[in-house]
Amino acid sequence: MSYPPLLKLASVDAYRQYFEEEYCRGPIITFDGIAVRFRKTDFDHCGFESSMRNNVKDTFSPTRAERLGWIGEALQDPNSDRFVGWDSKKKRPDRNRRVTVVMGDYVVVIGLSGVKTALSDVKTARFITAYVADTPASLAKIKKGPRWA
């Protein structure tokens, strides 16, 4: 699958506007039929990073923002690497989270919330975050987890 070039926009506000226009107007349907919804506030998770590595997203990240166009592509890429997410509180894999890795080190995380009806399972999810796995150890930790089936 072909990924778009890195975005080079003039300001944080321009990246925020791109995110809202691209992702917040309706769901992105994954290659396997999951409707992923985005909130405007999700930009703060995928456009910023923690300067102190304390989970407080306080610093705009050009590295993350330039790859905003890759989020939808990653979700729709049937050739992506997909893994079961991790529940850090329970210290175990979490089948309600899917971690997608594309382009070697770009990570997109969604949280699933399937709704069972009499006719079918409606697969829905919420976008959690996207980032570049900036160390070999963080990428190895993801890839050590169970594959998404």
Summary of the structure (lengths in Angstrom):
residues: 149
radius of gyration: 15.2
end to end distance: 20.3
largest distance: 49.2
contacts: 412
relative contact order: 0.19
helix: 26%
strand: 32%
